[in-house]
Each structure stands twice: as C-alpha cells, then as structure tokens.
Amino acid sequence: MIETAEASVAMALKHGAQQCAARSYRVRDVTVQWRDGKLEQINEATTRGVGLQLYVDSRYASVSSCDLRPEALDSFIGESIAMTRSLAEDPYRSLADPKLYEGQAKKDLELEDPEYPSVTPEQRRRFAKEIEAAARSVKGAGAILSVTTGFNDNRN
C-alpha cells in the first residue's frame, strides 16, 4: 500500500500539482448481530483505496479512489487536478515544511491491537450472545420484548 501512495504522489506531481499528500488504506470490517437468542446477521467487508490532498495553483482538493489499477489512478488523478484548478484560490494553504518534522521521535503509538488476528468467528458470535444475556439479566428486564446486540471490529 505504501507503493500505491508513493506512485499516486508521483502521478499528481507529473500532472501539475505543486504539492500532494497521500494516504493509502486497507480496511477489514466484521459485524455480528444477535437478536432474540439467534444469530441474525454477519457482515464482512474489505476495502482498500488511496486518498490525496492536492495543492494545485494555490487551490486545494481532497479526493479518494478505490480503483488502484495504475492506469485508472493516473486518469483519476489527472481529472482530479483539472477539477482542482476550477476551485477558488486559497494561497495560504499548503503542506507543512518538512523541516518542522526533523528530529521528531519515531515512537510506536501502539494503535494496533496485536491480538486482533486471533479473534475468531466463534468468539464474535459468543460476545454478541453474551451481551444479549447481560441485557436480559438486568433486574426488571422482564418487560423486554426484543433484544438486538452486536459485535463489531475493524482493522485499518
């Protein structure tokens, strides 16, 4: 994904952007829904894409695409730069000077749970089921007609 971001920046500069910042991403999202003692729904979605901040002739645009084929990206970025040129000028907007980041700590912020890959489909269903049981166990919960619970996790 890093190569996609780097290639996108190079394409943007080739097409006339003075500056470009890119982020590439891959997202996996899993949802388990439990309703009234039964598994009701399971969804899993995987998405990948690239987002660009384009700085073109004192104008700014933020665009993204999930079509990562090189020829599609090249066309998309060229069209995005043409669109950016039609926007109002913002002469004070630009990327920060890279020198401002020199000497900054390279610390792992530990944003990723190392246990994520070990969560199983059975655990996801069990969590949703246990949440329903907890809701129904609340004192005075006898008036509950229906309970829908769920478990969701995603990895970016």
C-alpha positions, 0 to 999 in steps of 0.5 A, a space after each residue: 500500500 505504501 507503493 500505491 501512495 508513493 506512485 499516486 504522489 508521483 502521478 499528481 506531481 507529473 500532472 501539475 500539482 505543486 504539492 500532494 499528500 497521500 494516504 493509502 488504506 486497507 480496511 477489514 470490517 466484521 459485524 455480528 448481530 444477535 437478536 432474540 437468542 439467534 444469530 441474525 446477521 454477519 457482515 464482512 467487508 474489505 476495502 482498500 483505496 488511496 486518498 490525496 490532498 492536492 495543492 494545485 495553483 494555490 487551490 486545494 482538493 481532497 479526493 479518494 479512489 478505490 480503483 488502484 489499477 495504475 492506469 485508472 489512478 493516473 486518469 483519476 488523478 489527472 481529472 482530479 487536478 483539472 477539477 482542482 484548478 476550477 476551485 477558488 484560490 486559497 494561497 495560504 494553504 499548503 503542506 507543512 515544511 518538512 523541516 518542522 518534522 526533523 528530529 521528531 521521535 519515531 515512537 510506536 503509538 501502539 494503535 494496533 491491537 496485536 491480538 486482533 488476528 486471533 479473534 475468531 468467528 466463534 468468539 464474535 458470535 459468543 460476545 454478541 450472545 453474551 451481551 444479549 444475556 447481560 441485557 436480559 439479566 438486568 433486574 426488571 428486564 422482564 418487560 423486554 420484548 426484543 433484544 438486538 446486540 452486536 459485535 463489531 471490529 475493524 482493522 485499518 
